Amino acid sequence: MTDELKPAPRGKLLTPQFLKWENEEQEETGILRGVQILRGSSGSEYNMYLIERDDGGLVKFSLGHAADQDLTDLLALGNRYTFVFKGMKRLEGRKQMKVFEVYDLGKGE
């Protein structure tokens, strides 16, 4: 009799999916679990946000430097938010920035 290999028990998946903001009105809702400061290739810093969706899955994304500056002091770990991508806004020259609406839905569970 041969021993069959049984898959190892699996708990909650902790590896987040990376979200790209591509379509206007694209939205993501969840509890803010973490914010990591990263440095881009141009040397500028930006935030990488980690949220837990209602289904328990984790997703990470960036909003861009301009949104980070507006939101850094307003977002709180453990609160539930909806992030809505409103598109791109052209700045002077060839620069563009991502535009978002962010809704605070209160304390997460």
C-alpha positions in Angstrom: 0.0 0.0 0.0 1.4 3.4 -0.9 1.1 6.5 1.1 -0.7 9.2 -0.8 0.5 12.7 -0.3 -2.1 14.9 1.1 -2.0 18.6 0.5 -0.9 20.6 3.5 -3.7 22.4 5.3 -4.0 26.0 4.2 -5.2 28.9 6.2 -5.8 32.5 5.1 -3.8 33.6 2.1 -1.5 36.4 3.2 0.0 37.2 -0.2 -1.8 40.3 -1.5 -2.8 40.8 -5.1 -1.5 43.9 -6.8 -4.2 46.2 -8.1 -3.6 48.5 -11.1 -5.9 51.4 -11.5 -6.9 51.3 -15.2 -10.6 52.1 -15.6 -12.5 55.2 -14.5 -14.9 54.5 -11.7 -12.9 51.3 -10.8 -13.3 51.0 -7.0 -11.9 48.9 -4.2 -13.4 48.7 -0.7 -11.8 47.2 2.4 -10.1 47.7 5.8 -6.8 49.5 5.7 -4.2 47.1 7.1 -0.9 48.7 6.2 0.9 51.6 4.5 4.5 51.1 3.2 6.6 54.0 2.0 8.5 53.1 -1.2 10.9 55.0 -3.5 10.2 55.2 -7.2 12.9 55.0 -10.0 12.8 58.9 -10.1 13.7 59.0 -6.4 10.3 60.3 -5.3 8.5 58.5 -2.4 5.0 57.1 -2.6 2.8 54.9 -0.5 1.8 51.3 -1.1 -1.6 50.7 0.6 -2.7 47.2 1.8 -6.4 46.6 2.4 -8.4 43.6 3.4 -11.5 43.1 1.2 -14.8 41.9 2.6 -14.1 38.4 1.3 -10.9 38.3 3.4 -8.5 38.7 0.4 -5.7 41.2 0.5 -4.9 43.7 -2.2 -2.2 46.3 -2.4 -2.0 49.4 -4.6 -0.6 52.9 -4.9 -2.6 56.1 -5.4 0.3 58.3 -6.5 2.3 61.0 -4.8 -0.3 63.8 -5.0 -3.1 61.6 -3.4 -0.6 60.4 -0.8 0.1 64.0 0.3 -3.7 64.7 0.5 -4.5 61.6 2.4 -1.6 60.6 4.7 -2.9 62.4 7.8 -6.5 61.4 7.1 -6.3 57.6 6.7 -6.2 55.4 9.8 -5.2 51.8 10.1 -8.3 49.6 10.9 -10.8 51.9 9.2 -12.8 50.8 6.2 -12.5 52.8 3.0 -13.7 52.9 -0.6 -11.2 54.1 -3.1 -12.7 55.2 -6.5 -10.4 56.0 -9.5 -11.7 59.0 -11.3 -9.1 59.0 -14.1 -6.0 61.0 -15.0 -5.5 64.7 -14.8 -3.0 66.4 -17.1 -0.6 68.8 -15.3 1.8 71.3 -16.8 4.0 69.8 -19.5 3.7 66.1 -20.0 3.0 65.1 -16.4 -0.2 63.5 -15.3 -1.6 62.4 -12.0 -4.2 59.9 -10.9 -7.3 61.3 -9.4 -9.3 59.5 -6.7 -12.3 59.9 -4.4 -11.8 58.2 -1.0 -14.7 57.5 1.3 -14.3 56.8 5.0 -16.8 54.0 6.0 -15.8 54.0 9.7 -14.1 51.5 11.9 -13.5 48.1 10.3 -14.3 44.8 12.0 
